[in-house]
Amino acid sequence: MKICRSRYLKDIKRIVVKVGTSTLTHPTGLLDLNRIESIVRQLTNIHNQGIEIVLVSSGAIGAGMGKLGLEERPKTIPEKQAAAAVGQGVLLHMYEKLFSEYGKTVAQILLTKEDILNRKRFLNARNTFFTLFNQGVIPIVNENDAVVVDEIKFGDNDTLSAMVTSLVEADFLILLSDIDGLYDSNPKENPDAKLISYVDNISDEIKEAAGGAGTSFGTGGMITKIKAAEIAVSAGSSMIIVNGSSPNIINEIVEGKDIGTFFMAYEKPLKSRKCWIAYNTLIKGQITIDDGAVEALTQNRKSLLPAGIVSVDGLFEKGDIVSIVDRSGVEVARGITNYNSAEINLIKGNKTSNIEKKIDYKTYDEVIHANNMVITNKDNCGGN
């Protein structure tokens, strides 16, 4: 059922706004100061209405390119890191100067994927954000490009902004891009392509409609925005994709105008902890379970017991996130394990009463408790 945007948006208390490189810079790669000033003014206006704001800003590498006089986006990791190290200071100085003119205080938070994947660091980041909110500060977030490597990269700020949305439990995610929204086909190739204004189910058809590369200065394409939407709506946050070049666009969004592509949040969102489990890509191992266990987990939301385990792959420790698959190798769930891989190998196929006999101790009956598990197969999304 299509829900009125304005009715949903009138109750929002916290927004994450992601601004892409293409929105912040001219085609030359240099910063578009008029555009940045307009975004700051609009965010200040929304903040004055009592809505908490997080700004996820791209543009550090682009700003560094302008400062260093580079004509093309760097290709190697060290070159990108150097440009980001120079550009991040330029970008933050610009934001700090403009926001201060409207009486707002900003804080810089640089994140890597590791900060999200590590549960302790995840919680520390949450505490930092909430403390800043309480003090009326607007956090400005970017990936820590100056030190990040491929293994701990988000890869694009669409994904980063969605993870931040889940992290801070925001009500709404706004993606400002260089396109009006999601079309049913590529508008650059098909002049008859139609804008999809409302999405309440991210189906295979929606994913197929997404595609195409980003701009020469950015890293994301439409497919990364659909991935971001999946994360956001699963966490209970609605999301919108709009063209950031349109004047007064952020105010128009909050007023509920029918623009861009609006993704409605799931009615039964994942809680923050389960969203962290579901979208944590640092999977340490795999547990294969039998058909009875698949039914118990997916249909009855039961915990995983040793009796239903067929095999264990990989080396992992207690507390790691593992993938739970059926006999055909299809993932049905992810969860935090109560035992390490060696111990699970010893107790697999056994009743819980035999755990202590097999490994000389028993702290839990469950290998993975239902509270620490997320059902990930498509038929069960959004209901955990």
C-alpha positions in Angstrom: 0.0 0.0 0.0 1.4 3.4 -1.0 1.8 5.7 2.0 1.6 9.4 1.7 5.1 10.9 1.9 4.0 14.1 3.7 2.3 12.0 6.4 5.4 9.9 7.0 7.8 12.9 6.9 5.9 15.1 9.3 7.0 12.9 12.2 10.7 12.4 11.4 13.2 13.4 14.1 16.6 12.4 12.6 17.8 12.6 9.0 21.0 11.4 7.3 21.8 13.4 4.1 24.4 12.0 1.7 25.9 14.4 -0.8 27.7 12.9 -3.8 30.9 14.2 -5.4 29.0 15.1 -8.5 26.7 17.4 -6.5 29.5 19.1 -4.6 31.9 19.8 -7.5 32.0 21.3 -10.9 32.9 19.1 -13.9 36.5 20.3 -13.4 36.6 18.6 -10.0 36.8 21.9 -8.1 34.2 22.6 -5.4 30.9 24.2 -6.4 30.8 26.8 -3.6 27.3 28.0 -4.5 25.9 24.5 -4.3 27.7 23.8 -0.9 26.3 27.0 0.5 22.8 26.2 -0.6 23.0 22.7 1.0 24.3 24.2 4.3 21.5 26.8 4.4 18.9 24.1 3.8 20.3 21.8 6.4 20.4 24.6 8.9 16.8 25.4 8.2 15.8 21.8 8.9 18.0 21.6 12.0 16.2 24.8 13.3 13.0 22.8 13.1 14.3 20.4 15.8 15.3 17.7 13.4 18.7 16.1 14.0 21.0 16.0 11.0 24.0 13.8 9.9 25.7 14.9 6.8 27.6 12.2 4.9 29.8 14.2 2.5 31.8 13.0 -0.5 34.2 15.3 -2.2 37.4 14.9 -0.3 39.3 13.4 -3.2 37.7 15.8 -5.6 38.6 18.8 -3.3 42.2 17.4 -3.1 42.4 17.2 -6.9 41.5 20.8 -7.2 44.0 21.8 -4.5 46.8 19.7 -6.1 45.9 20.7 -9.6 45.1 17.2 -10.8 43.0 16.9 -14.0 42.0 13.3 -13.6 40.8 11.2 -10.6 43.8 9.4 -9.0 43.9 5.7 -9.9 46.2 4.2 -7.2 45.4 3.8 -3.6 48.4 6.0 -2.4 47.4 8.8 -4.9 43.8 8.7 -3.7 44.9 8.7 -0.1 47.1 11.7 -0.7 44.4 13.6 -2.5 41.9 12.8 0.3 44.3 13.9 3.0 44.6 17.3 1.3 41.0 17.6 0.3 39.4 16.5 3.6 40.8 19.6 5.3 39.6 21.8 2.5 36.2 20.3 2.6 35.8 20.5 6.4 37.0 24.0 6.5 34.4 25.0 4.0 31.6 23.3 5.9 32.8 24.7 9.3 32.9 28.2 7.9 29.5 28.1 6.3 27.7 26.4 9.1 29.2 28.8 11.7 27.7 31.7 9.8 24.3 30.2 10.6 25.3 29.6 14.3 25.8 25.8 13.9 28.6 23.7 15.3 29.9 20.7 13.2 32.0 17.7 14.1 34.0 15.6 11.7 33.7 11.8 12.0 35.9 9.7 9.7 34.9 6.0 9.4 36.1 2.8 7.9 34.1 -0.4 7.4 36.1 -1.9 10.3 34.5 0.7 12.6 31.1 -0.8 11.6 32.0 -4.4 11.5 33.7 -4.5 14.9 30.8 -4.6 17.5 32.7 -2.6 20.2 33.7 0.1 17.8 30.2 0.2 16.3 28.8 0.9 19.8 31.5 3.5 20.5 30.6 5.3 17.3 26.9 5.2 18.3 27.7 6.8 21.6 29.7 9.5 19.9 26.9 10.4 17.5 24.2 10.5 20.3 26.4 12.7 22.5 26.8 15.1 19.6 23.1 15.1 18.9 22.4 15.9 22.6 24.8 18.9 22.3 23.1 20.2 19.1 26.1 19.4 16.9 25.8 18.4 13.3 28.2 15.4 12.5 29.9 15.5 9.1 30.9 12.0 8.1 33.2 10.6 5.4 35.1 7.5 4.8 38.6 7.7 6.2 40.1 7.7 2.6 43.5 8.9 3.8 44.3 5.6 5.6 41.7 3.1 4.3 42.7 0.1 2.2 40.5 -2.1 -0.1 39.9 -4.7 2.7 38.2 -2.1 5.0 36.7 0.2 2.4 32.9 0.8 2.1 33.8 1.6 -1.5 31.1 4.3 -1.9 29.3 6.8 0.3 25.9 5.4 -0.6 26.7 2.3 1.4 28.4 4.3 4.1 25.4 6.6 4.5 23.0 3.6 4.8 25.2 2.0 7.5 25.3 5.3 9.3 21.5 5.6 9.0 21.2 2.2 10.8 24.0 3.1 13.3 22.2 6.2 14.5 18.6 4.8 14.0 17.7 7.7 11.7 14.1 8.0 10.3 15.1 9.0 6.8 18.0 8.9 4.4 18.4 11.4 1.6 20.7 10.6 -1.3 21.6 13.7 -3.3 22.9 12.5 -6.6 23.3 13.7 -10.3 20.1 11.9 -11.4 16.4 12.6 -10.7 15.9 9.1 -9.2 15.5 5.5 -10.2 14.2 4.9 -13.7 12.7 1.7 -15.2 15.5 1.7 -17.7 18.7 3.8 -18.3 17.5 7.3 -19.2 20.8 8.0 -21.0 20.1 5.2 -23.4 16.3 5.2 -23.5 14.5 8.5 -24.0 11.2 6.9 -23.0 12.5 5.8 -19.6 10.1 6.5 -16.8 10.9 7.7 -13.3 9.8 5.2 -10.5 8.5 7.5 -7.8 7.6 5.0 -5.1 9.1 1.7 -4.0 7.8 -0.4 -1.2 9.5 -3.7 -2.2 13.0 -3.9 -3.5 12.3 -6.7 -6.0 14.5 -8.3 -8.6 12.9 -6.0 -11.2 13.9 -3.0 -9.2 17.5 -4.3 -9.0 17.5 -4.9 -12.7 16.4 -1.4 -13.4 19.4 -0.1 -11.5 22.8 0.0 -13.2 25.4 2.2 -15.0 28.6 3.7 -13.8 29.0 6.8 -11.7 30.6 10.1 -12.8 34.3 10.5 -13.5 34.8 12.0 -10.1 32.4 9.8 -8.0 32.5 6.1 -7.3 28.9 5.1 -7.0 26.2 4.1 -9.6 22.5 3.4 -9.2 23.2 -0.1 -8.1 25.0 1.1 -5.0 22.0 3.3 -4.2 19.7 0.3 -4.3 22.0 -1.6 -2.0 21.9 1.5 0.3 18.1 1.4 0.1 18.0 -2.3 1.2 20.1 -1.5 4.3 18.1 1.6 5.2 14.6 0.1 4.8 15.6 -3.1 6.6 16.7 -0.8 9.5 13.3 0.9 9.5 14.4 4.1 7.7 12.8 5.4 4.5 15.1 6.7 1.7 14.9 9.0 -1.2 17.1 9.4 -4.3 16.9 12.9 -5.8 19.0 15.2 -8.0 21.1 17.4 -5.8 21.5 20.1 -8.3 17.9 21.2 -8.0 17.6 24.4 -5.9 16.0 24.1 -2.4 15.8 20.3 -3.0 16.2 19.3 0.7 13.5 21.6 2.0 11.2 20.3 -0.8 11.9 16.7 0.3 11.1 17.4 3.9 7.9 19.2 2.9 6.8 15.9 1.2 6.8 17.0 -2.4 6.5 14.2 -5.0 10.0 14.2 -6.3 12.7 11.6 -6.8 12.3 8.0 -5.9 11.0 7.2 -2.4 11.7 3.9 -0.8 9.4 3.1 2.1 10.8 1.5 5.3 9.7 -2.0 6.2 6.8 -2.1 8.7 8.8 -4.7 10.7 12.4 -3.4 10.6 15.4 -5.2 12.0 16.6 -3.9 15.3 20.0 -2.1 15.3 21.8 -5.2 16.5 20.2 -7.5 13.9 20.8 -5.0 11.2 24.5 -5.0 12.2 24.5 -8.8 11.9 22.6 -8.9 8.5 24.9 -6.4 6.7 28.2 -7.2 8.4 30.3 -8.5 5.5 33.0 -9.8 7.8 31.7 -13.4 7.8 34.2 -15.7 9.4 32.8 -19.1 8.5 29.9 -21.2 7.4 27.6 -23.7 9.1 25.5 -26.1 7.0 22.3 -27.3 8.6 19.7 -30.0 7.7 16.1 -29.4 6.5 14.6 -29.6 9.9 16.9 -26.9 11.2 16.1 -24.7 8.2 12.4 -25.0 9.0 13.0 -24.3 12.7 15.0 -21.2 12.0 13.1 -19.6 9.1 9.5 -20.6 9.9 9.5 -20.8 13.7 12.3 -18.4 14.5 14.0 -20.9 16.7 17.7 -20.9 17.9 20.2 -23.1 16.1 21.0 -26.3 18.2 23.9 -28.7 17.6 21.5 -31.5 16.4 20.6 -29.6 13.2 24.2 -29.0 12.2 25.6 -31.0 9.3 29.1 -29.5 8.8 31.3 -26.5 9.6 33.6 -24.7 7.2 36.3 -22.1 8.1 38.1 -21.2 11.3 36.2 -18.9 13.7 36.0 -18.0 17.3 33.2 -17.6 19.8 31.5 -14.3 19.1 32.2 -14.2 15.3 29.5 -13.8 12.7 28.9 -16.9 10.5 26.8 -17.7 7.6 24.2 -20.5 8.0 23.4 -22.4 4.8 21.1 -25.3 3.8 22.4 -28.5 2.2 22.5 -26.9 -1.3 24.7 -24.0 0.0 22.0 -21.3 0.0 22.3 -18.9 2.9 19.3 -18.8 5.1 20.6 -16.8 8.1 23.6 -15.1 9.7 24.4 -15.1 13.4 26.8 -14.7 16.3 28.1 -18.1 17.4 28.4 -19.2 21.0 31.1 -21.7 20.2 34.2 -21.8 18.0 34.5 -23.8 14.8 36.5 -26.7 16.4 33.9 -27.1 19.2 31.0 -27.0 16.8 32.7 -29.7 14.8 32.7 -31.9 17.9 29.1 -31.2 19.0 27.4 -31.1 15.5 24.5 -33.6 15.2 24.3 -34.1 19.0 21.7 -33.3 21.5 22.3 -30.3 23.8 22.6 -32.7 26.7 25.8 -34.2 25.1 27.6 -30.8 24.6 29.6 -31.1 27.9 30.5 -34.7 27.2 32.0 -33.7 23.9 33.9 -30.5 24.8 34.2 -30.7 28.6 32.0 -27.7 29.2 28.7 -26.1 28.3 27.9 -22.4 28.5 24.9 -22.4 26.1 22.4 -25.0 24.8 22.3 -23.0 21.5 25.1 -22.8 19.0 23.5 -19.5 17.8 20.6 -18.0 19.8 17.6 -16.6 17.9 18.3 -13.2 19.4 21.7 -13.1 17.8 20.5 -14.4 14.4 19.0 -12.8 11.3 17.1 -14.7 8.6 18.5 -13.6 5.3 16.8 -15.6 2.6 14.5 -13.4 0.5 11.2 -14.8 1.7 11.8 -13.8 5.2 13.4 -10.3 4.8 12.1 -7.5 6.9 10.4 -9.6 9.5 13.2 -10.4 12.0 
